[in-house]
């Protein structure tokens, strides 16, 4: 049986090769940019491991032997999971490889927004030594103690719970919207479950830590921005399409909310002339929340082990299309 690997995060499959040495399976590595070879190899592959490849219904139809597709990451919106299920192919992810990193990154952005650290740093570089200077930025508002602020978390899965745990010592009151989480789970962490509207209306900081689904696509749009406080800040370290970028631009430019920090965008990378890059009250990072040496190595190892697990005839640990 054959395992096919083609991934933007694997320039050389040294980690995967060490794992495959222990089992009696063929291993094919296709450089991520070689799309033609990838499309040919998927036809006969028994397992496919990838990070960024968009695998649609036509591609799945061409697969004659495939038993499992493993995405190196948490989200799985790049794969047609319904078509895969119809064909009896497991689709798996690695949901726990970077929960520490993404939660840390989220809280780092939260604190940066709360204390305007990015603005201060930039102003000092420009020779502006003035603690009041942050209030000259469009949309920015007076800083407040975290113990007087409410943090609203959209979603309350593994990453969101770690965000809550890490933000709690700073004194934030924490509320969350997640229709799939029980009150008992939230209560155990001293987090109040509320409706989405209540969260939007009452939060000083809103962070999105939810999977991308039909329900959460553009969950933050023009109408959502209207419900937020004018002093509110938005953070998105989950998926770009959670937020309608056109509406985000208008909300920030029109001072509907105070500011935002996003690690993900609807189009990645953003074009150099994208209008979001012109906004002073927006922090943009290059989809880096998950990135540490440790998380990368863990991700690659777990993805390969999941593929081998299925080929060994065992049940997958993290199947998303049961």
Backbone bond lengths (Angstrom), bond angles and torsions (degrees), N, CA, C in turn:
res aa  C-N    CA-C-N  psi(-1)  N-CA   C-N-CA  omega(-1)  CA-C   N-CA-C  phi
1 X - - - 1.466 - - 1.527 109.30 -
2 X 1.330 115.13 155.57 1.460 120.49 -170.77 1.532 111.66 -121.92
3 X 1.330 114.97 133.08 1.459 121.93 173.13 1.523 107.77 -106.75
4 X 1.330 115.87 125.95 1.460 122.34 179.95 1.521 109.29 -106.06
5 X 1.321 116.51 129.74 1.465 122.16 177.45 1.515 109.30 -122.42
6 X 1.332 116.36 126.37 1.461 122.09 173.24 1.514 106.94 -149.34
7 X 1.334 116.37 112.79 1.460 118.66 -169.17 1.516 111.45 -152.35
8 X 1.314 115.52 139.47 1.459 121.35 178.72 1.525 111.65 -65.61
9 X 1.330 117.56 -22.76 1.462 119.89 -177.62 1.529 112.60 -94.00
10 X 1.341 116.85 3.96 1.470 119.88 -178.73 1.531 109.79 -123.37
11 X 1.327 117.94 88.42 1.466 119.47 176.31 1.520 112.19 -70.56
12 X 1.347 115.56 -31.28 1.464 121.09 176.05 1.525 108.47 -144.08
13 X 1.330 118.34 129.64 1.471 121.27 -171.68 1.529 114.48 -84.33
14 X 1.324 117.99 48.97 1.463 119.88 -177.71 1.524 112.38 -65.54
15 X 1.339 116.80 -42.31 1.468 120.73 179.73 1.528 110.21 -64.93
16 X 1.325 115.87 -44.67 1.462 120.90 -178.11 1.535 111.59 -66.45
17 X 1.316 116.17 -37.80 1.466 119.56 -179.36 1.526 111.82 -64.23
18 X 1.322 116.81 -36.46 1.465 120.26 178.07 1.528 110.79 -64.90
19 X 1.333 116.03 -37.22 1.464 120.19 179.74 1.525 110.64 -71.52
20 X 1.321 116.41 -42.24 1.466 120.59 -175.47 1.529 111.65 -69.73
21 X 1.337 116.97 -22.24 1.471 120.36 178.01 1.528 112.24 -60.76
22 X 1.329 116.12 -25.06 1.463 120.88 -174.73 1.530 112.78 -85.62
23 X 1.331 117.25 -7.52 1.466 120.39 -177.64 1.524 110.03 -127.52
24 X 1.306 115.84 163.85 1.464 120.66 -175.50 1.531 111.21 -99.50
25 X 1.343 115.71 57.11 1.458 120.39 178.30 1.523 109.54 -122.33
26 X 1.323 115.53 148.84 1.463 120.17 173.86 1.525 108.75 -73.87
27 X 1.315 115.92 149.93 1.461 120.91 -178.62 1.519 109.00 -132.52
28 X 1.331 115.30 126.29 1.463 120.91 178.65 1.521 108.64 -122.13
29 X 1.319 115.91 124.47 1.463 121.28 176.37 1.521 109.01 -109.39
30 X 1.332 115.87 123.73 1.457 121.54 177.73 1.525 108.09 -115.51
31 X 1.328 118.80 120.99 1.466 120.20 177.15 1.523 110.86 -51.50
32 X 1.316 116.39 141.71 1.460 121.39 -171.11 1.526 113.43 -56.65
33 X 1.331 116.59 -33.21 1.462 119.45 -175.93 1.526 113.32 -80.02
34 X 1.333 117.80 -10.05 1.470 121.27 -178.17 1.535 110.01 -88.49
35 X 1.307 115.55 76.32 1.461 121.63 -175.25 1.528 111.93 -66.92
36 X 1.308 116.84 -36.82 1.469 120.45 -177.96 1.530 111.07 -62.12
37 X 1.324 116.33 -45.95 1.467 120.07 179.31 1.521 110.95 -67.17
38 X 1.331 116.38 -38.64 1.464 120.46 178.82 1.524 110.63 -59.48
39 X 1.332 116.75 -46.42 1.465 120.97 -178.97 1.526 111.66 -63.19
40 X 1.308 117.02 -30.59 1.460 120.93 177.74 1.530 110.66 -76.16
41 X 1.323 116.93 -41.95 1.464 121.37 -175.71 1.531 112.91 -70.30
42 X 1.335 117.67 -30.30 1.470 118.57 -178.20 1.525 111.97 -65.58
43 X 1.320 116.48 -21.61 1.465 119.85 -178.21 1.524 111.85 -62.20
44 X 1.320 117.17 -33.60 1.466 120.50 -176.19 1.524 113.81 -114.01
45 X 1.327 117.68 -1.10 1.469 120.32 -177.39 1.527 110.92 -71.83
46 X 1.330 115.88 142.03 1.466 121.42 175.22 1.524 111.35 -89.16
47 X 1.324 116.03 -26.56 1.463 121.58 177.38 1.521 108.12 -143.37
48 X 1.324 116.14 140.69 1.462 121.71 -179.88 1.523 108.21 -124.46
49 X 1.324 115.92 128.66 1.462 121.71 178.02 1.522 107.74 -120.43
50 X 1.339 116.69 124.81 1.461 120.48 -177.72 1.520 110.07 -154.75
51 X 1.329 115.38 162.37 1.465 119.57 178.54 1.518 111.44 -107.74
52 X 1.320 116.23 -47.85 1.458 120.02 -168.67 1.519 115.10 -118.92
53 X 1.314 117.56 -4.62 1.462 119.29 -177.97 1.528 110.84 -64.73
54 X 1.325 115.82 132.99 1.462 120.19 173.47 1.525 107.45 -85.70
55 X 1.312 116.15 115.90 1.463 120.97 -176.47 1.523 108.55 -110.10
56 X 1.331 115.53 104.80 1.463 120.96 -174.00 1.530 111.44 -98.53
57 X 1.319 114.97 -177.53 1.469 120.97 -175.47 1.523 112.22 -61.93
58 X 1.334 117.40 -40.17 1.464 120.32 -179.80 1.525 111.09 -63.38
59 X 1.316 116.42 -40.72 1.465 120.19 179.04 1.525 110.28 -65.11
60 X 1.324 115.94 -42.01 1.466 119.89 179.51 1.525 110.60 -65.35
61 X 1.319 116.62 -37.32 1.471 120.29 176.80 1.526 112.08 -59.99
62 X 1.327 115.94 -30.94 1.470 119.81 -177.31 1.525 112.70 -79.07
63 X 1.325 117.71 -10.70 1.464 121.59 -177.47 1.527 110.09 -80.62
64 X 1.315 116.53 123.67 1.467 120.70 -177.93 1.521 113.32 -100.84
65 X 1.327 117.50 -23.74 1.466 120.68 -175.58 1.527 114.16 -120.20
66 X 1.306 117.44 -8.55 1.467 120.71 -166.88 1.528 113.12 -62.44
67 X 1.311 114.67 132.59 1.463 122.01 177.79 1.521 112.15 -111.93
68 X 1.339 116.41 -24.02 1.462 119.04 -176.87 1.528 110.39 -156.16
69 X 1.333 114.82 139.33 1.462 122.44 170.91 1.525 106.38 -116.66
70 X 1.319 116.52 122.23 1.466 120.54 -179.47 1.518 109.03 -111.00
71 X 1.327 116.01 123.23 1.461 119.54 175.54 1.518 109.67 -93.48
72 X 1.319 115.59 127.80 1.462 121.17 176.11 1.529 108.25 -76.88
73 X 1.312 115.41 84.17 1.450 120.32 -178.50 1.512 110.47 160.07
74 X 1.321 115.22 -176.01 1.463 120.94 -177.93 1.524 110.89 -92.72
75 X 1.329 116.82 -50.66 1.459 120.41 -179.25 1.521 111.50 -70.58
76 X 1.329 115.79 156.50 1.470 119.85 -178.79 1.521 111.27 -138.68
77 X 1.339 116.58 21.32 1.457 120.86 -177.64 1.533 112.71 -71.62
78 X 1.327 118.27 -8.93 1.467 121.02 178.13 1.527 112.55 -83.65
79 X 1.325 116.78 -3.75 1.468 121.46 -176.84 1.526 109.65 -119.72
80 X 1.312 117.15 135.28 1.466 121.68 176.90 1.530 107.90 -76.35
81 X 1.334 115.66 88.98 1.467 119.52 -172.87 1.530 111.92 -71.35
82 X 1.317 117.35 -29.39 1.470 119.84 178.96 1.527 110.43 -67.34
83 X 1.330 116.17 -43.38 1.464 120.31 178.71 1.525 110.41 -64.85
84 X 1.330 115.93 -39.96 1.464 119.57 178.87 1.525 110.62 -62.96
85 X 1.317 116.37 -42.29 1.468 120.20 178.90 1.521 110.29 -62.67
86 X 1.322 115.94 -42.26 1.467 120.92 179.13 1.529 111.03 -58.16
87 X 1.312 116.09 -32.43 1.463 120.92 -178.33 1.530 112.26 -94.56
88 X 1.333 116.74 3.02 1.456 120.20 177.25 1.512 114.54 78.21
89 X 1.339 116.07 25.28 1.464 121.29 -179.17 1.527 109.51 -104.23
90 X 1.309 117.12 125.55 1.458 120.58 173.63 1.533 109.24 -67.94
91 X 1.332 115.63 140.05 1.463 120.87 167.40 1.522 106.39 -116.16
92 X 1.317 115.57 123.43 1.467 120.56 -175.75 1.526 110.21 -123.51
93 X 1.313 115.35 156.12 1.462 120.63 174.96 1.525 109.06 -130.37
94 X 1.323 115.60 -175.75 1.467 121.15 176.83 1.528 106.15 -124.38
95 X 1.329 117.10 84.77 1.464 120.81 -167.91 1.518 116.13 -75.84
96 X 1.322 117.63 -10.30 1.464 118.58 -171.86 1.521 114.55 -120.93
97 X 1.334 117.15 10.07 1.465 117.77 -171.95 1.529 113.83 -74.27
98 X 1.322 118.62 -27.06 1.471 119.92 -173.76 1.524 112.61 -131.06
99 X 1.308 116.55 25.26 1.465 118.28 -177.56 1.526 111.01 -62.94
100 X 1.324 117.08 -36.28 1.468 120.21 177.72 1.525 110.27 -64.91
101 X 1.336 115.40 -46.95 1.462 119.69 -176.46 1.527 112.14 -64.52
102 X 1.339 116.80 -47.85 1.467 119.57 -176.16 1.527 111.03 -67.18
103 X 1.321 116.81 -38.77 1.468 119.17 178.69 1.524 110.78 -66.35
104 X 1.333 117.37 -40.16 1.469 120.79 177.07 1.526 110.64 -62.65
105 X 1.317 116.05 -44.92 1.459 121.74 -178.76 1.526 110.34 -62.37
106 X 1.319 115.81 -41.18 1.464 120.87 179.06 1.520 110.96 -61.70
107 X 1.319 116.50 -46.71 1.466 120.39 179.88 1.529 110.41 -67.40
108 X 1.332 117.17 -34.61 1.466 120.23 176.77 1.527 110.59 -61.72
109 X 1.331 116.93 -43.83 1.464 120.53 176.89 1.523 111.06 -65.17
110 X 1.322 116.27 -38.97 1.464 121.29 177.43 1.526 110.36 -56.97
111 X 1.318 116.87 -48.97 1.462 120.86 -178.07 1.527 111.32 -70.37
112 X 1.320 116.39 -34.49 1.462 119.46 177.58 1.525 110.82 -62.77
113 X 1.336 115.83 -43.44 1.463 120.01 177.74 1.524 111.46 -67.85
114 X 1.319 115.53 -41.66 1.465 120.05 -176.33 1.522 112.06 -62.61
115 X 1.346 116.23 -34.40 1.463 119.64 -177.12 1.529 112.88 -114.90
116 X 1.330 116.99 11.21 1.471 122.44 175.30 1.528 112.76 53.80
117 X 1.320 117.46 37.95 1.460 121.00 -174.15 1.524 112.38 -62.24
118 X 1.335 116.39 -39.12 1.465 119.35 -179.56 1.520 111.73 -64.19
119 X 1.327 116.78 -36.98 1.465 121.02 -179.48 1.523 110.26 -69.76
120 X 1.323 116.48 -46.52 1.461 119.88 178.29 1.527 111.23 -57.53
121 X 1.333 116.69 -46.04 1.463 120.38 -178.28 1.526 111.12 -61.05
122 X 1.324 116.24 -43.00 1.459 120.64 179.73 1.524 111.36 -66.98
123 X 1.325 116.89 -40.16 1.464 120.25 -179.46 1.520 111.65 -65.13
124 X 1.327 117.10 -40.92 1.465 119.80 178.60 1.530 110.26 -62.29
125 X 1.335 117.25 -39.87 1.469 120.46 177.06 1.532 111.02 -60.08
126 X 1.334 115.63 -30.98 1.466 120.73 -179.23 1.525 112.47 -88.56
127 X 1.346 116.75 3.03 1.457 119.95 179.28 1.514 114.07 85.66
128 X 1.335 116.69 13.46 1.472 120.33 179.40 1.524 108.44 -96.18
129 X 1.331 117.02 106.45 1.469 122.09 -178.75 1.524 107.35 -108.39
130 X 1.327 114.99 79.54 1.465 120.00 -171.92 1.526 108.88 -151.57
131 X 1.332 117.16 113.73 1.463 119.69 -177.00 1.524 112.32 -66.91
132 X 1.327 117.78 -20.99 1.466 120.86 179.24 1.526 112.13 -83.82
133 X 1.335 116.87 -6.57 1.467 120.07 -172.29 1.517 113.34 -63.59
134 X 1.328 117.53 -24.45 1.468 119.26 -177.90 1.517 111.94 -63.54
135 X 1.320 117.03 -23.18 1.460 119.17 -176.81 1.522 112.72 -79.47
136 X 1.342 116.16 -4.18 1.459 119.63 176.11 1.527 111.92 -83.91
137 X 1.333 115.79 -13.15 1.458 119.74 -178.96 1.528 109.55 -76.03
138 X 1.314 115.65 135.38 1.465 120.26 -178.72 1.520 111.06 -54.26
139 X 1.315 115.04 124.39 1.454 119.16 174.59 1.512 115.16 91.05
140 X 1.331 119.15 -17.75 1.459 119.35 -176.40 1.520 111.00 -72.66
141 X 1.319 114.76 152.68 1.456 120.54 -174.51 1.526 109.03 -133.00
142 X 1.328 118.12 164.79 1.465 120.74 -179.21 1.524 112.07 -55.76
143 X 1.333 114.96 142.31 1.459 119.95 178.91 1.520 110.14 -75.65
144 X 1.321 115.18 146.79 1.459 121.82 178.77 1.522 109.46 -128.87
145 X 1.325 116.31 156.84 1.455 120.24 173.63 1.530 109.87 -62.06
146 X 1.315 115.80 142.67 1.464 119.04 179.53 1.523 111.61 -63.20
147 X 1.319 117.26 -27.34 1.468 120.24 -179.32 1.523 112.29 -70.15
148 X 1.330 116.88 -9.68 1.468 120.48 176.93 1.531 111.63 -104.13
149 X 1.340 117.02 4.28 1.459 121.72 -171.77 1.533 112.20 -112.00
150 X 1.315 114.95 154.77 1.469 121.42 177.15 1.522 109.79 -112.19
151 X 1.320 115.34 129.63 1.464 122.33 175.30 1.520 108.66 -103.35
152 X 1.325 116.78 121.75 1.460 121.77 177.15 1.515 110.47 -104.87
153 X 1.326 116.53 126.44 1.462 121.32 -177.73 1.526 109.49 -111.78
154 X 1.325 116.80 119.28 1.461 121.84 176.84 1.524 107.50 -86.70
155 X 1.333 115.48 111.65 1.458 121.89 -171.61 1.515 109.09 98.50
156 X 1.345 115.94 148.10 1.464 118.38 177.79 1.524 110.41 -143.94
157 X 1.339 114.30 48.82 1.458 120.82 174.80 1.515 110.87 -87.91
158 X 1.323 116.53 -155.10 1.464 121.09 -173.38 1.524 112.85 -60.54
159 X 1.331 116.59 -48.57 1.461 119.58 -178.43 1.516 110.47 -66.77
160 X 1.325 116.68 -45.25 1.464 120.53 -179.35 1.524 111.73 -59.27
161 X 1.321 116.62 -39.18 1.467 119.80 -179.70 1.524 111.35 -67.22
162 X 1.333 116.30 -35.63 1.460 118.83 176.10 1.525 111.25 -70.68
163 X 1.337 116.94 -35.41 1.467 119.95 174.29 1.523 109.66 -59.18
164 X 1.327 115.97 -46.09 1.468 120.39 179.07 1.524 110.97 -60.81
165 X 1.318 116.01 -45.38 1.471 120.95 -179.02 1.525 111.46 -61.52
166 X 1.333 116.59 -40.42 1.464 120.80 -176.90 1.526 112.81 -80.09
167 X 1.331 116.47 -27.43 1.468 119.75 179.51 1.524 112.10 -83.31
168 X 1.318 116.28 -26.93 1.467 121.08 -175.37 1.529 113.18 -55.36
169 X 1.344 120.18 -44.50 1.472 119.42 -178.58 1.527 114.49 -61.57
170 X 1.337 117.48 -18.71 1.460 119.90 177.60 1.523 111.98 -79.62
171 X 1.324 116.28 -9.09 1.455 119.75 174.56 1.509 115.80 102.57
172 X 1.319 118.48 -0.38 1.460 120.37 -179.34 1.529 111.33 -63.21
173 X 1.320 116.03 140.54 1.461 120.25 163.75 1.524 105.66 -77.88
174 X 1.325 117.80 134.33 1.458 120.03 -174.09 1.524 110.96 -120.46
175 X 1.332 114.90 127.50 1.456 121.84 174.83 1.530 107.80 -124.02
176 X 1.324 116.69 159.46 1.465 119.33 -177.90 1.520 110.86 -147.20
177 X 1.333 114.44 149.83 1.462 121.24 171.68 1.517 108.42 -115.29
178 X 1.318 116.57 118.32 1.464 122.57 174.21 1.520 108.22 -160.87
179 X 1.339 117.25 103.60 1.468 120.40 -176.84 1.520 114.27 -68.53
180 X 1.332 117.50 -7.07 1.464 120.63 -177.36 1.527 113.05 -105.55
181 X 1.312 116.84 6.26 1.468 121.18 -179.43 1.523 109.24 -113.14
182 X 1.324 116.23 138.77 1.465 120.48 -177.70 1.524 111.60 -77.38
183 X 1.316 114.80 154.61 1.462 121.06 176.94 1.526 110.63 -61.04
184 X 1.328 116.23 -33.81 1.469 120.36 -178.67 1.526 111.09 -63.19
185 X 1.330 116.58 -40.65 1.466 120.48 179.15 1.523 110.14 -64.04
186 X 1.325 116.29 -46.74 1.467 119.95 179.86 1.526 111.26 -64.86
187 X 1.324 116.39 -43.49 1.469 120.38 -179.76 1.523 111.49 -59.94
188 X 1.332 116.58 -34.76 1.466 120.13 -178.35 1.525 111.89 -64.91
189 X 1.342 116.36 -19.03 1.464 120.82 178.80 1.523 111.72 -110.69
190 X 1.336 115.19 11.90 1.464 120.70 -179.89 1.533 111.42 58.84
191 X 1.328 114.80 40.51 1.458 122.19 177.57 1.522 108.30 -117.28
192 X 1.315 116.14 134.94 1.467 120.79 -178.49 1.529 110.16 -94.20
193 X 1.331 116.76 124.15 1.460 121.01 174.14 1.523 109.58 -80.74
194 X 1.328 116.38 130.77 1.461 121.38 -177.85 1.527 108.99 -136.70
195 X 1.322 116.33 172.03 1.463 120.70 174.44 1.526 109.02 -73.28
196 X 1.325 116.23 163.30 1.459 119.87 178.82 1.521 110.83 -61.84
197 X 1.326 117.14 -43.12 1.462 120.00 179.87 1.523 111.60 -61.01
198 X 1.328 116.53 -42.71 1.468 120.15 178.86 1.520 110.42 -62.05
199 X 1.321 116.53 -41.22 1.464 120.48 178.72 1.527 110.71 -62.87
200 X 1.322 116.81 -46.82 1.462 120.55 -178.71 1.523 111.58 -61.99
201 X 1.310 116.58 -40.13 1.462 121.28 -175.13 1.522 113.75 -75.61
202 X 1.331 117.39 -25.52 1.461 120.00 -170.77 1.524 115.39 -112.20
203 X 1.304 118.08 -7.85 1.467 120.37 -175.01 1.527 112.09 -88.29
204 X 1.319 115.34 140.34 1.462 121.54 172.11 1.524 110.36 -86.96
205 X 1.316 115.61 -29.86 1.463 122.79 175.21 1.523 107.42 -133.21
206 X 1.321 116.29 134.80 1.466 121.33 179.21 1.520 108.02 -123.71
207 X 1.320 116.43 124.06 1.458 120.43 176.92 1.522 110.01 -118.70
208 X 1.316 115.65 136.57 1.461 121.37 179.27 1.522 108.51 -98.50
209 X 1.311 115.78 119.17 1.471 122.10 178.29 1.522 108.81 -137.62
210 X 1.330 115.05 60.78 1.464 121.73 -175.42 1.522 109.38 -131.52
211 X 1.330 118.00 157.61 1.469 120.02 174.91 1.524 110.35 -71.15
212 X 1.324 116.61 155.74 1.459 120.93 176.78 1.518 109.24 -87.03
213 X 1.325 116.02 117.16 1.457 123.19 178.23 1.523 107.99 -135.19
214 X 1.317 116.48 179.28 1.465 119.20 175.36 1.523 110.44 -60.46
215 X 1.326 116.45 -33.57 1.466 120.74 -179.55 1.521 112.53 -70.44
216 X 1.333 116.61 -33.46 1.465 119.25 -174.33 1.523 113.31 -100.68
217 X 1.330 118.38 -2.74 1.464 120.98 175.69 1.529 109.14 -62.13
218 X 1.329 116.92 124.67 1.464 123.14 -178.09 1.530 111.74 52.65
219 X 1.324 116.16 38.26 1.466 119.66 177.38 1.526 110.29 -63.22
220 X 1.327 115.36 -24.90 1.463 120.47 173.36 1.524 107.85 -108.84
221 X 1.323 115.31 106.65 1.456 121.89 -178.87 1.526 109.40 -133.89
222 X 1.312 116.16 -166.84 1.465 121.34 -176.70 1.521 111.95 -55.11
223 X 1.325 116.49 -44.49 1.461 120.04 -179.06 1.523 111.50 -66.67
224 X 1.328 116.75 -36.85 1.465 120.27 177.82 1.524 110.63 -65.43
225 X 1.325 116.79 -43.31 1.465 119.91 179.66 1.525 111.38 -60.70
226 X 1.326 116.55 -37.06 1.466 120.33 179.71 1.523 112.08 -62.25
227 X 1.333 116.77 -28.56 1.465 121.04 -178.00 1.531 112.68 -82.57
228 X 1.317 117.15 -15.87 1.464 120.75 -177.13 1.526 111.26 -79.05
229 X 1.313 115.14 158.36 1.459 120.83 172.46 1.533 109.50 -64.63
230 X 1.319 116.43 149.21 1.463 119.47 175.86 1.525 111.35 -66.24
231 X 1.328 115.60 -20.07 1.465 121.01 179.98 1.529 112.67 -95.54
232 X 1.322 117.09 7.54 1.470 120.92 -174.68 1.529 111.94 -81.11
233 X 1.336 113.95 155.41 1.465 122.13 175.47 1.525 108.90 -123.88
234 X 1.323 115.48 141.93 1.464 121.95 179.82 1.524 110.15 -111.04
235 X 1.334 116.33 137.50 1.465 122.46 176.42 1.527 108.25 -126.03
236 X 1.328 116.75 132.16 1.470 120.41 175.79 1.522 109.75 -131.89
237 X 1.328 115.98 110.25 1.469 121.53 174.71 1.529 110.33 -118.41
238 X 1.322 116.30 18.38 1.472 120.61 -175.79 1.527 110.91 -100.66
239 X 1.323 117.32 -86.48 1.462 122.34 179.50 1.526 109.01 -136.65
240 X 1.332 116.14 140.41 1.453 121.03 -177.92 1.515 114.53 -55.15
241 X 1.348 118.43 -46.06 1.467 119.81 -176.72 1.527 115.49 -68.65
242 X 1.315 118.51 -1.39 1.468 118.89 170.75 1.532 110.43 -61.50
243 X 1.326 116.15 -29.64 1.463 121.75 -174.68 1.524 109.47 -116.87
244 X 1.319 116.64 129.70 1.464 121.00 173.84 1.528 107.64 -73.47
245 X 1.322 117.30 112.05 1.462 120.68 -172.83 1.521 112.99 -65.62
246 X 1.312 117.44 -35.51 1.463 119.91 177.97 1.523 109.97 -62.31
247 X 1.329 115.79 -43.16 1.466 120.16 179.59 1.524 111.24 -70.20
248 X 1.338 117.37 -33.83 1.463 120.67 175.92 1.521 110.37 -63.07
249 X 1.310 116.04 -45.14 1.466 120.32 179.20 1.528 110.93 -58.47
250 X 1.325 116.08 -48.05 1.462 119.94 -178.53 1.528 111.22 -65.23
251 X 1.336 117.01 -37.71 1.468 120.54 -179.56 1.522 111.52 -66.27
252 X 1.323 117.03 -38.88 1.465 120.44 -179.62 1.524 111.41 -76.84
253 X 1.305 116.39 -42.58 1.468 120.24 179.90 1.526 110.85 -66.01
254 X 1.337 116.12 -37.76 1.459 120.35 -178.96 1.517 114.31 -88.92
255 X 1.330 117.41 6.09 1.469 123.28 178.62 1.528 112.15 59.53
256 X 1.326 115.81 32.46 1.466 119.73 174.48 1.521 109.30 -67.58
257 X 1.354 116.55 -37.04 1.464 122.57 170.02 1.527 107.42 -127.77
258 X 1.328 115.98 168.63 1.464 119.57 -172.96 1.519 113.74 -77.88
259 X 1.324 116.86 -37.14 1.456 118.54 -176.43 1.510 111.44 -178.30
260 X 1.326 115.37 179.79 1.466 120.23 -179.46 1.520 109.81 -156.81
261 X 1.325 114.35 160.94 1.465 121.96 173.10 1.517 107.18 -138.87
262 X 1.321 117.10 123.62 1.462 120.65 -177.26 1.530 110.15 -129.50
263 X 1.315 115.46 135.56 1.462 121.40 176.20 1.524 110.54 -103.34
264 X 1.325 116.40 -5.74 1.460 122.13 -177.25 1.522 109.25 -135.19
265 X 1.324 116.28 147.23 1.456 121.49 179.23 1.525 109.31 -134.41
266 X 1.320 115.65 164.55 1.464 119.15 -178.61 1.524 111.60 -67.42
267 X 1.324 116.46 -34.97 1.462 122.02 174.12 1.518 107.77 -117.48
268 X 1.332 116.29 126.19 1.463 119.67 -179.93 1.524 110.04 -127.87
269 X 1.340 117.29 132.13 1.462 126.26 -4.76 1.524 111.09 -74.29
270 X 1.320 116.32 160.28 1.458 120.33 175.74 1.528 109.68 -66.25
271 X 1.326 118.26 138.75 1.468 119.94 173.07 1.529 110.22 -58.46
272 X 1.326 116.78 146.99 1.467 120.60 -175.14 1.522 112.99 -61.06
273 X 1.317 116.49 -25.06 1.467 120.04 -179.17 1.530 112.55 -100.75
274 X 1.338 117.98 15.23 1.466 120.80 -177.93 1.526 109.99 -62.98
275 X 1.323 116.20 138.17 1.461 119.60 -173.88 1.522 113.62 -67.35
276 X 1.334 118.14 -22.23 1.464 118.82 176.27 1.522 111.26 -60.57
277 X 1.329 116.81 -30.31 1.462 120.99 -178.05 1.521 112.64 -70.36
278 X 1.318 117.27 -11.31 1.469 120.75 -179.94 1.522 112.81 -87.88
279 X 1.322 117.22 -7.38 1.466 120.70 -174.05 1.523 111.52 -86.80
280 X 1.323 116.59 126.16 1.463 121.19 179.52 1.522 112.51 -74.74
281 X 1.321 116.44 -25.65 1.467 119.66 -176.83 1.525 112.38 -97.76
282 X 1.329 115.50 29.22 1.465 121.32 177.37 1.525 110.02 -132.74
283 X 1.329 116.06 127.02 1.463 122.55 172.30 1.527 107.56 -98.47
284 X 1.325 117.17 129.14 1.462 121.46 176.52 1.529 108.71 -124.93
285 X 1.322 115.86 128.75 1.461 121.07 174.35 1.533 108.44 -120.63
286 X 1.343 118.39 158.36 1.477 121.34 -166.58 1.524 115.87 -88.77
287 X 1.339 116.92 56.22 1.467 121.93 -179.99 1.529 109.26 53.47
288 X 1.325 114.74 55.01 1.464 121.31 -172.40 1.520 113.91 -114.49
289 X 1.327 117.90 1.98 1.467 120.23 -172.71 1.523 112.74 -58.95
290 X 1.305 116.72 -32.65 1.468 121.53 -175.32 1.524 112.77 -83.28
291 X 1.314 118.07 -8.76 1.459 121.57 -161.49 1.521 114.68 -88.68
292 X 1.328 115.49 108.82 1.462 123.77 162.13 1.527 106.27 -143.14
293 X 1.291 117.21 162.41 1.464 121.29 176.87 1.525 110.28 -57.24
294 X 1.333 115.80 -40.92 1.465 120.79 -177.46 1.525 111.61 -65.30
295 X 1.338 116.36 -44.96 1.465 119.15 -176.96 1.523 111.11 -67.64
296 X 1.332 117.08 -37.81 1.459 120.52 178.94 1.520 111.35 -61.46
297 X 1.321 115.64 -47.05 1.461 119.41 -178.39 1.524 110.99 -65.68
298 X 1.329 116.34 -40.59 1.464 120.59 178.73 1.525 110.91 -63.98
299 X 1.328 116.34 -42.92 1.461 121.74 -179.70 1.527 111.28 -60.11
300 X 1.295 116.43 -49.73 1.463 120.45 -177.33 1.530 111.25 -64.09
301 X 1.314 115.87 -40.37 1.460 120.85 -179.93 1.532 110.99 -65.42
302 X 1.333 116.77 -48.51 1.462 120.58 -176.61 1.527 112.04 -67.19
303 X 1.331 117.31 -36.38 1.467 120.31 179.59 1.527 110.61 -64.22
304 X 1.318 116.14 -44.46 1.461 119.61 179.84 1.523 111.32 -67.17
305 X 1.308 117.07 -40.24 1.462 120.62 179.42 1.525 111.52 -64.88
306 X 1.334 117.18 -33.08 1.464 120.29 177.72 1.526 110.59 -67.17
307 X 1.329 116.74 -41.97 1.466 120.18 177.96 1.527 110.79 -61.48
308 X 1.316 116.57 -44.54 1.468 121.21 179.71 1.523 110.65 -64.92
309 X 1.320 116.29 -38.38 1.472 120.94 -179.74 1.534 110.21 -57.61
310 X 1.316 116.77 -45.45 1.466 120.58 -179.36 1.529 110.71 -67.97
311 X 1.309 117.25 -43.16 1.469 119.83 179.47 1.528 111.75 -65.54
312 X 1.322 116.32 -25.19 1.470 120.58 175.79 1.526 112.42 -76.87
313 X 1.340 116.27 -2.35 1.459 120.38 179.03 1.510 114.51 87.98
314 X 1.335 116.43 11.90 1.460 120.75 179.59 1.528 110.37 -96.77
315 X 1.320 115.98 160.91 1.466 120.38 177.98 1.525 109.52 -72.92
316 X 1.338 117.71 139.52 1.465 119.79 178.25 1.525 110.87 -67.96
317 X 1.318 115.88 152.42 1.468 120.07 178.45 1.524 111.78 -78.31
318 X 1.342 116.16 -34.40 1.465 119.43 -171.84 1.525 111.40 -134.16
319 X 1.318 115.55 69.74 1.463 121.29 178.33 1.528 109.32 -88.21
320 X 1.343 117.06 131.79 1.465 120.66 -177.30 1.526 112.67 -105.88
321 X 1.338 117.77 1.19 1.471 119.58 179.80 1.524 111.42 -132.24
322 X 1.317 116.20 46.59 1.469 120.97 -179.52 1.522 110.64 -62.38
